[in-house]
Amino acid sequence: MYLGLAMAGNCTDNSTLQIYQIQTITYVYIAFLTPSVIGSFSVFLASLLRWRNLQEQRQLLVQLSLADLLASSVLLSITSSNIIFTGDEPNLCLYGLPLALVFYCLSFMLVNSYALKSKNVLQGWRTQPAGSEDVQSGRTKENMYYALLWIFFIGVYVTYAVFIAPPTTDTHTVKTEPDSCKSCILFSHVWKDNCSVYDLKHQVPIYFFLCFMVVEVILSCTVIYRGIFKWHEGQQQQGLFPVEGDGQSRKRFKHLKYTARNRVLVIIICWTPALLLFGLMWGIEPSRLFPLYIIQAVTVSLQGLLNSIVYAWKRPNFTEAVLGERTPLITYNHVSFFEESLKTSV
């Protein structure tokens, strides 16, 4: 259907994306969301299969990979509807797109939790052995926190769907509007495009919430990981870390530095174009921002893939556990508290 309307889309005004632009952006989403779905699913599946070997990594890894998997899968399904669009189901986007964004926000909070856990474990390397009562109590509190986190974001979506989202749009009204009004592209209806399907007072809050979460996770992770670097440098200056004869420990600390940097870069790279697009949308027509829509579609879609690489497949302790090169027995009985905490945090 879109192929037949491509030429007609060129004659419309700039208040909405043109048909050919919607089609191009849709294909970009599909091309880059698919690897994210595969990457997130691979980490989720590997974490479940190697549950015992992963030790402290497993809870956050499973939840983070699941959140990324759900976000990528929902967004992939919603944007794919632009290609097989019938023109009669606008509510698919009204309810589906916010659901994907809620899962992305949940992923941001889990990333934040990962940074805090890395900080707490690393800085407590001499004081808390793995089997202590304090550690066990901390795990119980963590489980409650993660449960409340999922409940909160699911509650946010339910609140939106029941109380905030606009009522079902009349099918006859939808059919009389331009086909661009029926498209489902992230940020495509923020500008006043006079589409009755989308009401700004209902759509904008979810986007502001998303932008707030993006800024928060970038700032908090930057502060947390910077604190880890300063702590490590201070410990080195005091001579608390072995300088010679323990190359493995030094190698892990060096790897931690690069891993922490990459974790922050993933969020910055994936969501800075989206923040820029959201800011510009208030004064510039969507069709004039087409190149930025393409960039934003690529970067947002890659979050699941990049997270699966940074948090899992590029980490030696994850690959060792998944490949069976390290067992829980060796981890707990033959490694000092320092090494044990370090392997957990990287």
Secondary structure in CASP SS format (residue, H / E / C, confidence):
PFRMAT SS
TARGET T0000
AUTHOR 0000-0000-0000
METHOD secondary structure of the structure
MODEL  1
M C 1.00
Y H 1.00
L H 1.00
G H 1.00
L H 1.00
A H 1.00
M H 1.00
A H 1.00
G H 1.00
N C 1.00
C C 1.00
T C 1.00
D C 1.00
N C 1.00
S C 1.00
T C 1.00
L C 1.00
Q C 1.00
I H 1.00
Y H 1.00
Q H 1.00
I H 1.00
Q H 1.00
T H 1.00
I H 1.00
T H 1.00
Y H 1.00
V H 1.00
Y H 1.00
I H 1.00
A H 1.00
F H 1.00
L H 1.00
T H 1.00
P H 1.00
S H 1.00
V H 1.00
I H 1.00
G H 1.00
S H 1.00
F H 1.00
S H 1.00
V H 1.00
F H 1.00
L H 1.00
A H 1.00
S H 1.00
L H 1.00
L H 1.00
R C 1.00
W H 1.00
R H 1.00
N H 1.00
L H 1.00
Q H 1.00
E H 1.00
Q H 1.00
R H 1.00
Q H 1.00
L H 1.00
L H 1.00
V H 1.00
Q H 1.00
L H 1.00
S H 1.00
L H 1.00
A H 1.00
D H 1.00
L H 1.00
L H 1.00
A H 1.00
S H 1.00
S H 1.00
V H 1.00
L H 1.00
L H 1.00
S H 1.00
I H 1.00
T H 1.00
S H 1.00
S C 1.00
N C 1.00
I C 1.00
I C 1.00
F C 1.00
T C 1.00
G C 1.00
D C 1.00
E C 1.00
P C 1.00
N H 1.00
L H 1.00
C H 1.00
L H 1.00
Y H 1.00
G H 1.00
L H 1.00
P H 1.00
L H 1.00
A H 1.00
L H 1.00
V H 1.00
F H 1.00
Y H 1.00
C H 1.00
L H 1.00
S H 1.00
F H 1.00
M H 1.00
L H 1.00
V H 1.00
N H 1.00
S H 1.00
Y H 1.00
A H 1.00
L H 1.00
K H 1.00
S H 1.00
K H 1.00
N H 1.00
V H 1.00
L H 1.00
Q H 1.00
G C 1.00
W C 1.00
R C 1.00
T C 1.00
Q C 1.00
P C 1.00
A C 1.00
G C 1.00
S C 1.00
E H 1.00
D H 1.00
V H 1.00
Q H 1.00
S H 1.00
G H 1.00
R H 1.00
T H 1.00
K H 1.00
E H 1.00
N H 1.00
M H 1.00
Y H 1.00
Y H 1.00
A H 1.00
L H 1.00
L H 1.00
W H 1.00
I H 1.00
F H 1.00
F H 1.00
I H 1.00
G H 1.00
V H 1.00
Y H 1.00
V H 1.00
T H 1.00
Y H 1.00
A H 1.00
V H 1.00
F H 1.00
I H 1.00
A C 1.00
P C 1.00
P C 1.00
T C 1.00
T C 1.00
D C 1.00
T H 1.00
H H 1.00
T H 1.00
V H 1.00
K H 1.00
T H 1.00
E C 1.00
P C 1.00
D H 1.00
S H 1.00
C H 1.00
K H 1.00
S C 1.00
C C 1.00
I C 1.00
L C 1.00
F C 1.00
S C 1.00
H C 1.00
V C 1.00
W C 1.00
K C 1.00
D C 1.00
N C 1.00
C C 1.00
S C 1.00
V C 1.00
Y C 1.00
D C 1.00
L H 1.00
K H 1.00
H H 1.00
Q H 1.00
V H 1.00
P H 1.00
I H 1.00
Y H 1.00
F H 1.00
F H 1.00
L H 1.00
C H 1.00
F H 1.00
M H 1.00
V H 1.00
V H 1.00
E H 1.00
V H 1.00
I H 1.00
L H 1.00
S H 1.00
C H 1.00
T H 1.00
V H 1.00
I H 1.00
Y H 1.00
R H 1.00
G H 1.00
I H 1.00
F H 1.00
K H 1.00
W H 1.00
H H 1.00
E H 1.00
G H 1.00
Q H 1.00
Q H 1.00
Q H 1.00
Q C 1.00
G C 1.00
L C 1.00
F C 1.00
P C 1.00
V C 1.00
E C 1.00
G C 1.00
D C 1.00
G H 1.00
Q H 1.00
S H 1.00
R H 1.00
K H 1.00
R H 1.00
F H 1.00
K H 1.00
H H 1.00
L H 1.00
K H 1.00
Y H 1.00
T H 1.00
A H 1.00
R H 1.00
N H 1.00
R H 1.00
V H 1.00
L H 1.00
V H 1.00
I H 1.00
I H 1.00
I H 1.00
C H 1.00
W H 1.00
T H 1.00
P H 1.00
A H 1.00
L H 1.00
L H 1.00
L H 1.00
F H 1.00
G H 1.00
L H 1.00
M C 1.00
W C 1.00
G C 1.00
I C 1.00
E C 1.00
P H 1.00
S H 1.00
R H 1.00
L H 1.00
F H 1.00
P H 1.00
L H 1.00
Y H 1.00
I H 1.00
I H 1.00
Q H 1.00
A H 1.00
V H 1.00
T H 1.00
V H 1.00
S H 1.00
L C 1.00
Q H 1.00
G H 1.00
L H 1.00
L H 1.00
N H 1.00
S H 1.00
I H 1.00
V H 1.00
Y H 1.00
A H 1.00
W H 1.00
K C 1.00
R C 1.00
P H 1.00
N H 1.00
F H 1.00
T H 1.00
E H 1.00
A H 1.00
V H 1.00
L C 1.00
G C 1.00
E C 1.00
R C 1.00
T C 1.00
P H 1.00
L H 1.00
I H 1.00
T H 1.00
Y H 1.00
N H 1.00
H C 1.00
V C 1.00
S C 1.00
F H 1.00
F H 1.00
E H 1.00
E H 1.00
S H 1.00
L H 1.00
K H 1.00
T H 1.00
S H 1.00
V C 1.00
END
